[in-house]
Amino acid sequence: MNSAQSSMALFAFLIIVISIWWISTTLKEGRKAVEEIKEEDRRP
């Protein structure tokens, strides 16, 4: 692999890692929001 290929591979790896982190964070926030909505529905 030459330097251009290795830098492209590193760049792709970084994008994948950031995407996975962003998706997991979004899902956690979504679950919190759903729990809050359920708790509000239970209140009289």
MMTF fields as JSON, N, C-alpha, C and O atoms, coordinates in Angstrom:
{
  "mmtfVersion": "1.0.0",
  "mmtfProducer": "UNKNOWN",
  "numBonds": 175,
  "numAtoms": 176,
  "numGroups": 44,
  "numChains": 1,
  "numModels": 1,
  "chainsPerModel": [1],
  "groupsPerChain": [44],
  "chainIdList": ["A"],
  "bondAtomList": [4, 2, 8, 6, 12, 10, 16, 14, 20, 18, 24, 22, 28, 26, 32, 30, 36, 34, 40, 38, 44, 42, 48, 46, 52, 50, 56, 54, 60, 58, 64, 62, 68, 66, 72, 70, 76, 74, 80, 78, 84, 82, 88, 86, 92, 90, 96, 94, 100, 98, 104, 102, 108, 106, 112, 110, 116, 114, 120, 118, 124, 122, 128, 126, 132, 130, 136, 134, 140, 138, 144, 142, 148, 146, 152, 150, 156, 154, 160, 158, 164, 162, 168, 166, 172, 170],
  "bondOrderList": [1, 1, 1, 1, 1, 1, 1, 1, 1, 1, 1, 1, 1, 1, 1, 1, 1, 1, 1, 1, 1, 1, 1, 1, 1, 1, 1, 1, 1, 1, 1, 1, 1, 1, 1, 1, 1, 1, 1, 1, 1, 1, 1],
  "groupList": [{"groupName": "MET", "atomNameList": ["N", "CA", "C", "O"], "elementList": ["N", "C", "C", "O"], "formalChargeList": [0, 0, 0, 0], "bondAtomList": [1, 0, 2, 1, 3, 2], "bondOrderList": [1, 1, 2], "singleLetterCode": "M", "chemCompType": "L-PEPTIDE LINKING"}, {"groupName": "ASN", "atomNameList": ["N", "CA", "C", "O"], "elementList": ["N", "C", "C", "O"], "formalChargeList": [0, 0, 0, 0], "bondAtomList": [1, 0, 2, 1, 3, 2], "bondOrderList": [1, 1, 2], "singleLetterCode": "N", "chemCompType": "L-PEPTIDE LINKING"}, {"groupName": "SER", "atomNameList": ["N", "CA", "C", "O"], "elementList": ["N", "C", "C", "O"], "formalChargeList": [0, 0, 0, 0], "bondAtomList": [1, 0, 2, 1, 3, 2], "bondOrderList": [1, 1, 2], "singleLetterCode": "S", "chemCompType": "L-PEPTIDE LINKING"}, {"groupName": "ALA", "atomNameList": ["N", "CA", "C", "O"], "elementList": ["N", "C", "C", "O"], "formalChargeList": [0, 0, 0, 0], "bondAtomList": [1, 0, 2, 1, 3, 2], "bondOrderList": [1, 1, 2], "singleLetterCode": "A", "chemCompType": "L-PEPTIDE LINKING"}, {"groupName": "GLN", "atomNameList": ["N", "CA", "C", "O"], "elementList": ["N", "C", "C", "O"], "formalChargeList": [0, 0, 0, 0], "bondAtomList": [1, 0, 2, 1, 3, 2], "bondOrderList": [1, 1, 2], "singleLetterCode": "Q", "chemCompType": "L-PEPTIDE LINKING"}, {"groupName": "LEU", "atomNameList": ["N", "CA", "C", "O"], "elementList": ["N", "C", "C", "O"], "formalChargeList": [0, 0, 0, 0], "bondAtomList": [1, 0, 2, 1, 3, 2], "bondOrderList": [1, 1, 2], "singleLetterCode": "L", "chemCompType": "L-PEPTIDE LINKING"}, {"groupName": "PHE", "atomNameList": ["N", "CA", "C", "O"], "elementList": ["N", "C", "C", "O"], "formalChargeList": [0, 0, 0, 0], "bondAtomList": [1, 0, 2, 1, 3, 2], "bondOrderList": [1, 1, 2], "singleLetterCode": "F", "chemCompType": "L-PEPTIDE LINKING"}, {"groupName": "ILE", "atomNameList": ["N", "CA", "C", "O"], "elementList": ["N", "C", "C", "O"], "formalChargeList": [0, 0, 0, 0], "bondAtomList": [1, 0, 2, 1, 3, 2], "bondOrderList": [1, 1, 2], "singleLetterCode": "I", "chemCompType": "L-PEPTIDE LINKING"}, {"groupName": "VAL", "atomNameList": ["N", "CA", "C", "O"], "elementList": ["N", "C", "C", "O"], "formalChargeList": [0, 0, 0, 0], "bondAtomList": [1, 0, 2, 1, 3, 2], "bondOrderList": [1, 1, 2], "singleLetterCode": "V", "chemCompType": "L-PEPTIDE LINKING"}, {"groupName": "TRP", "atomNameList": ["N", "CA", "C", "O"], "elementList": ["N", "C", "C", "O"], "formalChargeList": [0, 0, 0, 0], "bondAtomList": [1, 0, 2, 1, 3, 2], "bondOrderList": [1, 1, 2], "singleLetterCode": "W", "chemCompType": "L-PEPTIDE LINKING"}, {"groupName": "THR", "atomNameList": ["N", "CA", "C", "O"], "elementList": ["N", "C", "C", "O"], "formalChargeList": [0, 0, 0, 0], "bondAtomList": [1, 0, 2, 1, 3, 2], "bondOrderList": [1, 1, 2], "singleLetterCode": "T", "chemCompType": "L-PEPTIDE LINKING"}, {"groupName": "LYS", "atomNameList": ["N", "CA", "C", "O"], "elementList": ["N", "C", "C", "O"], "formalChargeList": [0, 0, 0, 0], "bondAtomList": [1, 0, 2, 1, 3, 2], "bondOrderList": [1, 1, 2], "singleLetterCode": "K", "chemCompType": "L-PEPTIDE LINKING"}, {"groupName": "GLU", "atomNameList": ["N", "CA", "C", "O"], "elementList": ["N", "C", "C", "O"], "formalChargeList": [0, 0, 0, 0], "bondAtomList": [1, 0, 2, 1, 3, 2], "bondOrderList": [1, 1, 2], "singleLetterCode": "E", "chemCompType": "L-PEPTIDE LINKING"}, {"groupName": "GLY", "atomNameList": ["N", "CA", "C", "O"], "elementList": ["N", "C", "C", "O"], "formalChargeList": [0, 0, 0, 0], "bondAtomList": [1, 0, 2, 1, 3, 2], "bondOrderList": [1, 1, 2], "singleLetterCode": "G", "chemCompType": "PEPTIDE LINKING"}, {"groupName": "ARG", "atomNameList": ["N", "CA", "C", "O"], "elementList": ["N", "C", "C", "O"], "formalChargeList": [0, 0, 0, 0], "bondAtomList": [1, 0, 2, 1, 3, 2], "bondOrderList": [1, 1, 2], "singleLetterCode": "R", "chemCompType": "L-PEPTIDE LINKING"}, {"groupName": "ASP", "atomNameList": ["N", "CA", "C", "O"], "elementList": ["N", "C", "C", "O"], "formalChargeList": [0, 0, 0, 0], "bondAtomList": [1, 0, 2, 1, 3, 2], "bondOrderList": [1, 1, 2], "singleLetterCode": "D", "chemCompType": "L-PEPTIDE LINKING"}, {"groupName": "PRO", "atomNameList": ["N", "CA", "C", "O"], "elementList": ["N", "C", "C", "O"], "formalChargeList": [0, 0, 0, 0], "bondAtomList": [1, 0, 2, 1, 3, 2], "bondOrderList": [1, 1, 2], "singleLetterCode": "P", "chemCompType": "L-PEPTIDE LINKING"}],
  "groupTypeList": [0, 1, 2, 3, 4, 2, 2, 0, 3, 5, 6, 3, 6, 5, 7, 7, 8, 7, 2, 7, 9, 9, 7, 2, 10, 10, 5, 11, 12, 13, 14, 11, 3, 8, 12, 12, 7, 11, 12, 12, 15, 14, 14, 16],
  "groupIdList": [1, 2, 3, 4, 5, 6, 7, 8, 9, 10, 11, 12, 13, 14, 15, 16, 17, 18, 19, 20, 21, 22, 23, 24, 25, 26, 27, 28, 29, 30, 31, 32, 33, 34, 35, 36, 37, 38, 39, 40, 41, 42, 43, 44],
  "secStructList": [7, 7, 2, 2, 2, 2, 2, 2, 2, 2, 2, 2, 2, 2, 2, 2, 2, 2, 2, 2, 2, 2, 2, 2, 2, 2, 2, 2, 2, 2, 2, 2, 2, 2, 2, 2, 2, 2, 2, 2, 2, 2, 7, 7],
  "xCoordList": [0.845, 0.0, 0.884, 1.823, 0.582, 1.356, 0.733, -0.284, 1.341, 0.893, -0.514, -1.276, -0.866, -2.217, -3.261, -4.291, -3.003, -3.949, -4.074, -5.176, -2.95, -3.016, -3.717, -4.437, -3.515, -4.207, -5.705, -6.52, -6.069, -7.486, -8.109, -9.236, -7.386, -7.891, -8.068, -9.064, -7.115, -7.221, -8.406, -9.143, -8.592, -9.705, -11.042, -11.964, -11.141, -12.362, -12.625, -13.764, -11.57, -11.698, -12.214, -13.094, -11.672, -12.125, -13.597, -14.351, -14.007, -15.411, -16.319, -17.383, -15.898, -16.699, -16.821, -17.908, -15.703, -15.721, -16.625, -17.425, -16.505, -17.333, -18.808, -19.668, -19.107, -20.498, -21.092, -22.219, -20.345, -20.832, -21.077, -22.092, -20.148, -20.312, -21.547, -22.318, -21.745, -22.875, -24.195, -25.146, -24.255, -25.489, -25.818, -26.973, -24.81, -25.085, -25.53, -26.42, -24.914, -25.324, -26.76, -27.544, -27.107, -28.461, -29.475, -30.541, -29.148, -30.061, -30.241, -31.353, -29.159, -29.274, -30.186, -31.042, -30.016, -30.859, -32.319, -33.229, -32.535, -33.887, -34.55, -35.724, -33.807, -34.361, -34.71, -35.75, -33.852, -34.146, -35.429, -36.266, -35.588, -36.785, -38.029, -39.056, -37.952, -39.1, -39.462, -40.641, -38.454, -38.729, -39.386, -40.319, -38.899, -39.491, -40.941, -41.794, -41.221, -42.6, -43.491, -44.617, -43.003, -43.789, -44.071, -45.183, -43.06, -43.268, -44.283, -45.103, -44.247, -45.221, -46.628, -47.588, -46.762, -48.081, -48.647, -49.863, -47.791, -48.257, -48.789, -49.655, -48.265, -48.685, -50.134, -50.544, -50.902, -52.303, -52.415, -53.521],
  "yCoordList": [-1.19, 0.0, 1.245, 1.347, 2.178, 3.419, 4.385, 4.071, 5.546, 6.461, 6.987, 7.215, 7.182, 7.674, 6.63, 6.976, 5.367, 4.307, 4.163, 3.997, 4.228, 4.056, 5.236, 5.051, 6.448, 7.593, 7.527, 7.913, 7.037, 6.86, 5.808, 5.981, 4.722, 3.674, 4.216, 3.919, 5.0, 5.598, 6.543, 6.552, 7.338, 8.277, 7.53, 7.932, 6.447, 5.643, 5.038, 5.014, 4.555, 3.972, 5.018, 4.726, 6.226, 7.299, 7.618, 7.806, 7.68, 7.968, 6.879, 7.174, 5.622, 4.51, 4.604, 4.428, 4.882, 4.982, 6.122, 5.952, 7.287, 8.436, 8.137, 8.502, 7.474, 7.132, 6.206, 6.421, 5.175, 4.233, 4.967, 4.739, 5.849, 6.612, 7.499, 7.568, 8.186, 9.103, 8.351, 8.797, 7.202, 6.41, 5.907, 5.963, 5.415, 4.893, 6.012, 5.813, 7.186, 8.328, 8.723, 8.988, 8.765, 9.127, 8.121, 8.512, 6.835, 5.82, 5.953, 5.794, 6.246, 6.43, 7.605, 7.505, 8.72, 9.893, 9.567, 10.001, 8.808, 8.431, 7.582, 7.78, 6.638, 5.793, 6.635, 6.417, 7.601, 8.48, 9.256, 9.382, 9.775, 10.555, 9.685, 10.126, 8.447, 7.543, 7.255, 7.244, 7.021, 6.767, 7.979, 7.832, 9.181, 10.388, 10.55, 10.934, 10.26, 10.368, 9.36, 9.689, 8.137, 7.131, 7.562, 7.376, 8.145, 8.597, 9.724, 9.769, 10.636, 11.727, 11.192, 11.721, 10.148, 9.549, 8.893, 8.88, 8.351, 7.683, 8.671, 8.333, 9.899, 10.895, 11.314, 11.461, 11.505, 11.919, 13.38, 13.882],
  "zCoordList": [0.0, 0.0, 0.0, 0.79, -0.88, -0.84, 0.174, 0.792, 0.338, 1.399, 1.132, 2.071, -0.14, -0.449, -0.049, 0.528, -0.351, 0.009, 1.522, 2.046, 2.215, 3.668, 4.333, 5.314, 3.813, 4.408, 4.116, 4.954, 2.927, 2.619, 3.538, 4.002, 3.803, 4.688, 6.107, 6.767, 6.571, 7.9, 7.969, 8.955, 6.925, 6.862, 6.893, 7.603, 6.123, 6.106, 7.485, 7.952, 8.126, 9.464, 10.455, 11.265, 10.391, 11.283, 11.047, 12.001, 9.789, 9.484, 10.048, 10.591, 9.919, 10.442, 11.966, 12.517, 12.644, 14.111, 14.561, 15.481, 13.918, 14.289, 14.023, 14.825, 12.902, 12.581, 13.632, 14.079, 14.032, 15.048, 16.37, 17.029, 16.757, 17.996, 17.921, 18.879, 16.78, 16.617, 16.667, 17.309, 15.986, 15.976, 17.378, 17.8, 18.103, 19.445, 20.383, 21.209, 20.259, 21.086, 20.777, 21.689, 19.498, 19.091, 19.636, 20.111, 19.57, 20.082, 21.59, 22.093, 22.323, 23.778, 24.09, 24.97, 23.382, 23.617, 23.287, 23.992, 22.224, 21.844, 22.913, 23.226, 23.476, 24.54, 25.761, 26.383, 26.114, 27.259, 27.005, 27.899, 25.796, 25.469, 25.557, 26.074, 25.056, 25.121, 26.577, 26.932, 27.423, 28.845, 29.498, 30.287, 29.167, 29.745, 29.306, 30.105, 28.042, 27.548, 28.265, 28.639, 28.46, 29.165, 30.6, 31.093, 31.284, 32.653, 32.703, 33.62, 31.736, 31.711, 31.483, 32.044, 30.665, 30.412, 31.668, 31.857, 32.526, 33.736, 34.763, 35.57, 34.73, 35.728, 35.456, 34.304, 36.54, 36.356, 35.923, 35.726]
}
